[in-house]
Amino acid sequence: MFCPKCGAQVDEDDFFCHNCGFALKAQAPREGIAQPTEVEETNFDKMRRDHTLQNYWVNRAIAFIIDSVIIGAIVLLLSIAFQLPYIFSGGSINLFRSPFDTWFPFSMGIPSLLYFALLEYAYTQTFGKRVMGIRVVMKSGRPLPLGSSFLRNISKLFWPLILFDIIGGLITAGDPRQKYTDRMVGAVVEGGQAYSFIKSSGV
């Protein structure tokens, strides 16, 4: 028999043409012959090629940095306030003393959780998200319930958990715009700006 594509002579048992690679048979391969399997594209792969996703995560990162600066200022003011009795008794102020030392390593985590959860529940966005033009809603478009808002921000209690939360969302199947806790509650961050240092996507 001959290959219908290139005309090369092939055997009846051949699945592919040895000359041009044309698939000669559609049935299952012979036992013992390994066949190539299609590898599913991961969210990391999608983000590497999709510049819209890159812009999206840059917006979220910048918003988080802005919010972290605000939370740091709040904690600093609380630290000073907690030290006022000590200062009035003749002691010196220590700007690096946290009012939440007894809850270490959550000295920044507890204010962060309250800040993010309550603002996203009440207004769908924090100050940082407002600056970046993004907001958090359920995938249906409705505002987050209070419980869902706390659950999606539970990783804010300790900064390494935030990294695991983001990576968990990118290595598991689903919307590449979601971190893992977003996917748990069915939330998504919408909006954002495009940046000139990220080339426009053709996808």
Residue pairs with C-beta under 8 A, 6 or more apart in sequence:
1 9
1 10
1 11
1 12
2 8
2 9
2 10
3 9
3 10
3 17
3 19
3 20
3 22
3 24
4 22
5 17
5 20
5 22
6 17
6 19
6 20
6 22
8 17
8 18
8 19
8 20
10 17
10 18
10 24
13 30
14 24
14 25
15 23
15 24
15 25
15 29
15 30
16 22
16 23
16 24
17 24
29 35
40 173
42 170
42 171
43 169
43 170
43 171
43 172
43 174
43 176
44 170
44 171
46 53
46 176
47 53
47 54
47 57
47 170
47 176
49 203
50 176
50 201
50 203
51 198
51 199
51 200
51 201
51 203
52 201
52 203
53 176
53 177
54 198
55 192
55 193
55 194
55 195
55 198
56 177
56 189
56 192
58 195
58 198
59 132
59 133
59 134
59 191
59 192
59 193
60 132
60 134
60 189
60 192
62 128
62 132
63 126
63 128
63 129
63 131
63 132
63 134
64 128
65 128
66 127
66 128
66 131
66 132
67 115
67 116
67 126
67 127
67 128
67 129
68 112
70 115
70 127
70 128
71 108
71 111
71 112
71 115
72 108
74 111
74 115
75 98
75 99
75 100
75 107
75 108
75 111
76 95
78 99
78 111
79 94
79 95
79 96
79 97
79 98
79 99
80 93
80 95
81 99
82 97
82 99
83 91
83 93
83 94
83 97
87 93
98 104
98 107
98 108
99 107
100 106
100 107
100 108
100 110
100 111
101 107
103 110
105 158
106 157
106 158
108 159
109 156
109 157
109 158
109 159
110 157
112 153
112 156
112 157
113 150
113 153
113 154
113 156
113 157
115 126
116 126
116 149
116 153
116 156
117 146
117 149
117 150
117 153
118 149
119 125
119 126
119 127
120 126
120 129
120 136
120 144
120 149
120 152
120 153
121 143
121 144
121 145
121 146
121 149
123 130
124 135
124 136
124 137
124 143
124 144
125 134
125 135
125 136
129 135
129 136
129 189
132 191
132 192
132 193
133 191
133 192
133 193
134 189
134 190
134 191
134 192
135 189
135 190
135 191
136 144
136 149
136 152
136 187
136 188
136 189
136 190
137 143
137 144
137 187
137 188
137 190
138 144
138 148
138 185
138 186
138 187
138 188
139 175
139 186
139 187
139 188
140 186
144 152
144 185
144 187
148 185
148 186
148 187
151 181
151 184
151 185
152 179
152 181
152 182
152 184
152 185
152 187
153 181
154 161
154 181
155 161
155 162
155 164
155 165
155 179
155 181
156 162
164 180
165 179
165 180
165 181
166 179
166 180
168 179
168 180
169 176
169 178
169 179
169 180
169 181
169 182
169 183
170 176
172 180
172 183
174 183
175 182
175 183
175 188
177 188
177 189
178 187
178 188
182 188
182 189
194 200
